């Protein structure tokens, strides 16, 4: 999808490591939520309120933190480095319903997804989200 966006708006690829880590997380959050919403809609369908409730265990900071922990063993060295940069970033605010530690892990995951998206590694994002979704909704 990123290729189509670049072509439509006459943009040029930006090296992911040149982007501020919180900007990667900003982009990664949107990409992640689009994937999860698509999965939930196409696998379960239903009313908007119900769809929203089904996405929360995945898109919340708590769910993303669980996902990040479960995915760490599957990450390459480069991916782990991006995750750590995001995790160690100092965001301007925190999550309402998560600990600071969970929020930082979620930010790391979002930064990783943003970096992979800018690098055109959509298949890798989908692989990680698919694996991570099996862990995120567990209590």
N, C-alpha and C positions, 0 to 999 in steps of 0.2 A: 504494500500500500504506500510506503514512503516514497517509492520510485514514482508512482502516479502523482502524488502530491508535488514532488519536485518538478516533474514535467509540466503539470498544470499551472504552476506558479513560477516557472522558470527559476528554480532554486538550485543551488549547488550543494553537494554533500558537505556536512560539517564534521570534522573528526570528533568522535564522541569525547575523547580525553581533553579536548580543548574547551568543552562546555562546562560551566560551573556545575558542581555535583548536585546542588539543589535544583538547578534547572533540568538536569537529567531526571531527577525524581519527579518533578512537575510533569514532564512529558511521560515518564514511565507510569505514573498514576493513571493518566488518561488511557494509555494503551492497555494497561492491565484491566481497568474497569470495562473497556470496550470488549475485551476478550471474555471476561467473566459474564457480562450481561448477554453477550451472544450465546454463550454456552447455556446459561440458565433459560433464556427465552426459547432457544431451539430444542432444548431437551425437555422442558417442562411446560412452557407457555402458561398463560393465565392472566389474571388481572394485575395491573401495575403494582398495587400494594403488595400482593403476594410475591411478585417477581423481586421487588425491592427487598423484602424480608429474606428471600432465598440467597440474594447476593451478599448480604451483610456479613455472614461468617467468612467470606473470602476477601471482601474489599476493606474490612475494618483493619485497623492497625494490629489488633490482637491476631486476627486470622493471617495477615501478611507476615507477622512475626513468626507464627508457627510454621508458615510456609518457608520462610527464609531459613529457619533452623533445620528443617527437613531437607532443604535443597543444598545446604553447604557442602556435603560430601560429593555432590554431583557437579560442582562448579570447577571450572579450570582455574589456574593461577590468576590469569588476567581477569576473569569474572569475579573471583574472590577479592581481588584488589579493588575493583569498582564497587562491589558490595561494601567493603570496609570503608572506602572513602565516603559513601553515602551514610553508612551507619555512624560514622564519626563526625558528620557534618553538624553544624549548630543551627538548626532551624529557628525561625523567629517565634514559633509557637509550638505547642504540643497537642497531643490528642486529648479529646474530652473523656474518652472511655478506655484509656490504655495507660499503662505505666510509661515512664520515660524510656525505659529499656526497650519495651515493645515498640514504641514509636520510632526509636532509632533503627531498630531492625527492619521495620516496615519501610522506612526511608531508604535504607540500604537496598532492599529488594526493588523498590521503585526506581532508584538510580540505575541499578543493573538493567532493568527492563528498558529504561530510556536509552541507555548506551547501546544495548543490543538492537533496539529499533533504529537508531540513527546509523548503525553499522549495517543495516539491511539484513539482520539475522532473525527474521521473523520465525523461521522454523525452530530455531533454538528457544525463542521466547515461548512458543507454543508447547514445546517439549517440557520446559521448566514449569509453566503454568499447569499443564496437564498433570505432571507429577506432584506439584505442590498442592493442587486442589484436593488431593486425596488426604492431605494432612491438615489443611487449614480449618475445616469445619468441625474438627473433633474437639470435644470438651474434656 
